[in-house]
């Protein structure tokens, strides 16, 4: 089948999101897969100092790049969402008028020729609607977007998607409830997954670890964004409560947290390439999920939960999210008592049986299985809309690192 993903994040950066994994897994099964991300706009000219922004602009100029068997396309939109969102017609025009490469006109993607289109970026609503009704349309919501971005107009775009979509998919039950409230329709929960082979295979430790103190059994690590969903207070309080443990912060923005804490046992590495991440995780004993007390976090299906588990770490989390499944080596507490959860997670990390059980739980959440379930949902929706038999899936081809 010809399958298109409309996503918020381009492939090939430090952040690897669910649509990247699903697209690669479906391409490995023999499907023709494209991945279209949020566009660059004239506003990005001021951000060309950022390496990933430059890479995205270069990908637009080249008309895309093939990564992991997927054609990744970064389009250009002349009208930024911030200006387009106030009027429904402009909201749709924002993405429908995008250019896929220089000298190629509007509509060059030909989404109506696709068999299936999977949308997890509601701001691409205009482009998504251009695929209907010929293509089977799935809206796959991965966050409570309007709340997360502080933009109530995103809910308007979601309503349009919910009306047009053949199937509604949510990565957690709170998001599914949100979609049901918007649409009055059924929504399927299909949580995020993990690239088990990538994180479970033993790796060499990155050279950056030479600068980090302490041995593996004393290290806890957080990988991700340091935005409003992250509780710096919880991490700083835990580091003060456990001065003999090392807290490693990985990702852009971690240095600001470390500087604010001014504690000798908090260390920031900056962004780390995805290829290096397993070795870094395996050099630590505990993975951290310090979520802020926010309604936005209740809808999360954190990929890091099972990436930590697959890498052999116990996990310490603050309350505030609801995992669709949980590895056995998981300690949860309030943000105020996060140090207690971290302490219990270190004790769990010393229990080899719990670590093995957590790795087994992670394996059950592998992205290949998630891709198979997504494909089943798409095929069922196609069969119901066309009254034909579902297209059989091609044999699975293992994805190699």
Number of C-alpha atoms within 10 A of each C-alpha: 17 16 23 27 24 26 24 18 22 25 26 18 16 16 16 15 18 20 26 21 22 23 27 24 27 26 24 22 19 16 18 18 24 25 27 25 22 21 28 22 16 12 11 16 12 9 12 14 10 10 11 15 18 16 16 27 22 14 19 22 16 14 19 21 17 13 14 18 19 22 20 26 26 29 26 24 21 15 21 18 19 10 11 17 22 11 11 15 11 17 25 23 20 26 29 19 20 26 23 25 20 12 9 12 12 15 16 12 21 11 21 18 12 21 19 27 26 27 28 24 25 26 28 28 27 23 23 30 21 17 22 18 13 15 24 26 28 25 27 31 26 25 24 22 22 17 15 16 12 9 12 13 16 20 19 18 21 23 17 19 25 23 15 20 24 22 22 26 25 26 24 25 21 22 26 26 19 18 26 16 12 16 17 12 14 14 22 19 19 21 22 27 28 27 21 22 16 20 24 20 12 13 18 11 16 15 11 10 13 9 9 17 14 15 12 14 16 16 22 27 26 23 23 20 16 19 11 15 17 18 19 22 17 21 27 22 16 22 23 16 16 16 13 13 22 23 29 23 26 22 19 18 17 24 18 13 19 21 12 11 18 12 14 14 21 25 22 21 18 13 18 19 13 14 13 15 22 25 22 22 29 24 24 25 25 33 33 28 27 24 25 23 18 16 15 22 23 21 27 25 25 21 18 19 26 30 27 31 32 33 30 30 33 33 32 30 23 24 19 21 22 16 18 16 14 15 23 19 27 24 23 20 17 18 24 13 15 28 23 19 22 31 17 19 26 25 16 23 22 14 13 11 13 19 23 18 17 25 26 16 19 26 21 16 22 20 23 25 16 21 21 17 13 19 20 16 18 24 22 20 20 22 15 13 13 12 10 11 11 16 14 10 15 13 9 14 13 10 16 8 8
